[in-house]
Amino acid sequence: MSTTSPPLVTSPAPTVGSRSCGTCTMCCKVYRIDDLAKPAGKWCAHCAIASGCKIYDERPQQCRAFDCVWIQDEEMAPVWKPEISKIVFSVYPATRFIYGQVDPGTPFAWQKEPYLSGLLAWSARLLQERRHLLIFVGGTATLIMPTGPVPIGPMSPADGFVIRETFTARGKDYVATRVPSGR
């Protein structure tokens, strides 16, 4: 498995709310599932697309422990449901950062409206909590800052990053540099 392809990242505490996956199976495509030797970006062999998991009662713990942010946050608008937005959001447990994994079949989905303006606003709120929002297309990461997207490049969820504030003729801007895990 590629170390730059983000695995399914489980939330610290799956919630029980009124939302359900329904016809959404996007997490069955975008995430790497080690127990099934399923690579990121490919449909799981056990997924009945738009229906659900064919091995639901026997699914791996990695899948059992996962609830996307859309399921957890009932205030998130319906347009953000992963099957519509083509982005699955999760909370990275170690940092509580928000990671968005984009369907590789629609790699620019996050750059379209209403998503881009929503991501910029979300990043501003997270920044007040000293948290960040990263978008992954495959193993390529982009940090979302209130001033706009900041490319990081190839990155695994275990890697860190350093953010440097800069000032240009247009005003404040940011530069992000990946810090490989283990450093």
N, C-alpha and C positions, 0 to 999 in steps of 0.2 A: 504494500500500500504506500502511496505517496505521502510523505510527511507534510507536504504543503496543501493537501486536500483536507479541509476541516472535517473531523468526525462529527457525528451527531453529538451536540453538547446538551446535556441534560440540565434542567432547571434545578436550583437548590431544593425546591419544595413544590412538586406538581400540585396544582390547585384543583378543587372540585367546584366547578361553576356551571352555569347554564349553557355554555358553548360546547359544541362538539365538532369533530372534524367533518362530519357529514360526507360530502363527496370529495373533500380535499385529501389528496394523497401526496402532496408535494414533498413532504419530508422523506417519503419513500424513494424519491429520486435524488434529491440534492446532497444527502449526507452519505458518508462512508459508514458502513456497518461492519465492523471487524468480525463479529461472531458469525456473520453470513458471508464473509469474504466479498462483500458488495462494495464496489468502488463508488466514490462520489460522482454525481452527475449522470448516473445510469439508473434506470428503473429497477427496483428490487424484483427478483424473480417471484417473490411471494406477494407482490402487490397486484391487486385487481384495480387498475387505474380507475379513479373516480368512484370506487366502491369501498375499498379497504384492504386489510391484510388477510390473506388466505390462511395464515398460520397464527392468527391473533392470539389464541389461547397458549400457544407455544413460542411466541415471539421472544427474541433475546431481551435480556434485562436492559440493555442499552435503549431499546425501543420502548419498553415498559415504563422507564423512568422519564421519558421525554414528553413534555408539553410545550408547544411553541408559544411565543409571547402572545399571539393572537388568541389562543385558547385561554391563556391566563388573564389577559387584560380585556375585560368585557367593555371597556370604554373605547377600545381601538375600533375605528370605523370598519364596516364590512368590506370596503374597497381594499383593506390591508390583508384580508384573508389570503393565505399563501397561494391558493389555486387561482386567485384573481390577480394579485400583485406580482406573482412569480418570485417572491422573496419569503424565505422562512426565517423568522427571527427567534433567537434563543438568548438566554442569559449565560454568560461564561461564569461558572461558579467561583473561580479563584479571584476574579476582579469585579464581578457583577456588571461587566461591560456587556453591551448588546451587540451580538454578531448577527448580521443578515447574510444568509447564503442564497445567492441568486440562481435560479434555474439556468443552467448553461445553454439551454435552447433559446433563451431570451436574455442574453447577457447585458443588454442595455436597459432592461425593465426599470431598474432603480433610478435611471437618469431621466425618466419621463415623469410628467405630472399626472396625478398630484403627489407622486412619490418623492421626487427630489426636494420640493419645498417642504414636505412633511418631514423628511429626514433632517433637513437643516434645522427646522424648529425643534425636533426631538433632540438633536445633538446639543442645542443651546440649553435645554432643560437638564439633560444629563450632565453637562459641563458644570452646572451649579452644584451637582452632587459629586463632582470629581470623578465622573464616569464618562465613558466614551462609546461611540457607535462606529462599528466597522462593517463594511460591506465586503463580502467575498464573492468573487466570480471565479469558480474553481479554487485554485490556491493563491490567487492574486487579491491582495487586500487594498482597500481604500478607506482611509479614516475620514469620517464625515465631521466637519467642524462647522460652526455657525456661518463662517465666511465662505464655505464651499468644500468640495471634495479635495482630499489631500492624498495623492497616490503613495502607497507604501511599497507595493510590488509583491513578489512571492513571499508568503508568510504562512506559518502554521499557527493554530490557536495557542500553542505553548510558547511561541516567540513573544517577546515584548517589543516595545517601540518607544522612541524618544520623540517628543514634540518640541519643536523650537518655534517660538513666536518671532516673526519678522515684520518689517514695515517696508512697504513699497510706495510708489507714487499713488497707488489706489487705496492705500491704507494698510491696516493690520492683515497679515496673512500667516500661514503656518507651513512648516516643513516637518515631515515625519520620517524617521529612520528606523528600520527594523533592527531589533536586537535579538540575535538568535538565542534560542533556549540554551541554558547551561552556561550563559555568560553573565 
